[in-house]
Amino acid sequence: MSRGSTVRERHPELFLPDTNIDPQMRKRVVPMKVLSLGMPRTGTASMQLALNILGFPCYHGLTLFSNLRDCALWNAALDAKFFHKGRTFTTADWDRLLGNYSAVADLPAVAFPEDLIAAYPDARVVLVERDIERWYKSFDEGVMQNVWSPVLRLIAKLDWNFVGRLESISGRWTVGWLRANSLEEMRRNARPKYHEHCALVKSITPPDRLLVFKLDEGWPPLCKFLGVEIPDTPFPRVNEGAALAEKIGLIAKRGLWNACLTVLKIAGFLAVMFFAVWLVR
């Protein structure tokens, strides 16, 4: 996180108004060009910024904060793929979710490598890899412990319209994609899943469409692969550990505030009802 910056500057996605767009009404308006399919905590926020800079608007897990109505469609995709509920998504279905974007990174999209590579045969695939032990530590602290946090789970139940919607997605990919029903299972499955996911992406992507990339390599290999000029700006490197911890805290506070407002509204409604009953007695 940059010193001197405000919370709003560090986490602008949390302060954007909800677009309230029904994804069922979306169609593809820009071609899908880049599928960044590295595991979460391999620098997906940095990749989102890099792709945005290069002119490829990127759908990231953070995009959901201002597109909450997308949650239902992502849940339908997860249900179909991992729980055999509903029909498998077609390219038209993916366009309803991703039609305004020419790139993807991070969950929930990376849980669908086979689907997205098949749906967008002209898109380039970038697989960001990271030292697995450093990745595991970051994934444990930034994802696993938060997914199973009893505090965040309680807030999700109290604030079903914001935190609850986001939690509904993480709950599905945790059980379906990572095959984990507890923190212990998730920790046990994390390293094998990392290897399995990277091997899968490599095996199903034509070699001429695939770049295996490390963030330390910076702009040159990425820009060459995507056929664009190297921008006159440093390659973005988000301090994702510290940024995510602060972001989770902000989400929890927002969820608690929303829950308090809901309780106050219910209490106010009940007070009016009791008063009305008292008046007619």
ABEGO torsion letter per residue (X at the ends): XBBGBBAAAABAAAABBBAGBBAAABBBABBBABBBABBBGAGAAAAAAAAAAAGBBBBBAAAAAABAAAAAAAAAAAAAAAAGBEBBBBAAAAAAAAAABABBBEOAAAAAAAAAAAABAABBBBBBBBBAAAAAAAAAAAAAAAAABAAAAAAAAABAABAAAAAAAAAAAAAAAAGBABAAAAAAAAAAAAAAAAAAAAAABBAAABBBBBAAAEAAAAAAAAGBBBBBBBBBBBBAAAAAAAAAAAAAAAAAAAAAAAAAAAAAAAAAAAAAAAAAX
